[in-house]
Every structure is written in C-alpha cells, then in structure tokens.
Amino acid sequence: MLSTLKNPTQKLAICCYVNTSTHVEIARITNIPHWSFERVIFPGQRLIFEAPVIAKLEIHTGTAISSILSETIDCQKLQLTSSVPGYSAS
C-alpha cells in the first residue's frame, strides 16, 4: 500500500528492482515518514514502483518466520530513464 506524502512537492521517481537471487525477498521503504511500502518479490521477478528519490529500498531475505536485511539501495540508483523523445517522468 502506498501512502500519500505530507510534502506534495517531494520529487517521485519510477524505479525498478530485479530479484536475481534464488530466494523470495521482501522489499521495504522505511526511511520516508508517512510512507508505507512493502512487497514480496519472487526469484526472477521485476518490481516497478514509484517512490521519493531520497527513499532507500531495503531488501530482506530469509524464511517465513525470520528475515535478514541483506541490502539497502538508494532509490535514485534504481530510477528508470526513458529514451522516448519528449517524455518527462516529472
């Protein structure tokens, strides 16, 4: 579930993360106040999402009863760009 931002002028980015592991992963964004984002990503699955450019995507791996934070990625590094002339993501 996506929550609305308290600051509507916050720049959002369209981002992409691919689970290249052989394990189910949980992706979370926890560093943005009043923002809720959590998704399950299966092996080989691509996750396209919109998030503030300052967000950090946490990747958790593990079993059904426990998980380990295995990686934190700046969403700015996951941002998609377009080669379509005249396209603007903003």
Buried (B, 14 or more C-beta within 10 A) or exposed (E): EEEEBEEEEBEBBBBEBEBEBEEBBBBBBBBBEEBEBEBEBEEEBEBEBEBBBEBBBBBBBBEEEEBEEEBEBEBBEBBEEEEEEEEEEE
